[in-house]
Amino acid sequence: MQNHSLEGRRAVITGGGRGIGRAIALAYAQAGADVVVTARTDTEIKQVADEITATGCKSAAITCDVTNPDDVKRMAREAVEALGGVDILVNNAGMGFSHKLDGHPDDAWHAVMNTNLNSVYYVTKALLPAILQGTNGRIINVASVAAKAGSKYLTAYTASKHGVLGFTRALSAELISKGITVNAICPGYVDTPMTDKTIAGIRGFTGMSEDQAKEYLEKLSPQNRLIEPEEIAALALYLASDLAYGITGQAINVDGGMLPY
């Protein structure tokens, strides 16, 4: 019977050193996959790679600036060499930024677009030839509820994540005949270092205390809580499994009921 096993599968995860990326990497390893984790700095991804090898799976930590297409091409070559091929790609690298549009820094706009959207294009393009060599390929893009709805002070972030969703849907249509599924996961606010930065931004805008700012984010969910990284990892594991072959071109919320669609 089909199950969630990823035995014999090979995955690359961007932003794999912390938060959601780390949780997905470890979930994949526990399901039997060999995993390359990549990020700009090596300390955290080396630790994750060590945790993966301790499970008996193969792993490698490869530094990469996913906003630099040449660096991405080099990472892709090294990842394919390390794993002997690639079956699963998780585009998880991302950044948040909040600011009123009036006076919005241009460099921040471009940084958000490069990190959240252009990187998905660069990494997917670089690894697609390897994914096409296998069967039942999986591409999973970690987007956000901001891919579906806008919030004040988040013009750059929201625009970038809407772009990720459009990319996901178009690529799904392009690759469906190749047996490759392409899906997006749309988390609400997750208990990660990235959300800690969002809380700091709210404090700066509003004068709230840290606890008040965190409570504000929690109350955006009908469940009155932040999502845990492991909840995103559980969905990423399912989407990578044989059981999810019939799911493609979708954007699945993990937001505690925050959005109705």
Secondary structure, DSSP 8 states (H G I E B T S, - for coil): ---S--TT-EEEEETTTSHHHHHHHHHHHHTT-EEEEEESSHHHHHHHHHHHHTTT--EEEEE--TT-HHHHHHHHHHHHHHHTS-SEEEE-------B-STT--HHHHHHHHIIIIIHHHHHHHHHHHHHHHSSS-EEEEE--GGGT---TTBHHHHHHHHHHHHHHHHHHHHHGGGT-EEEEEEE-SBSSHHHHHHHHHHHHHH---HHHHHHHHHTTSTT-S-B-HHHHHHHHHHHHSGGGTT--S-EEEESTT----
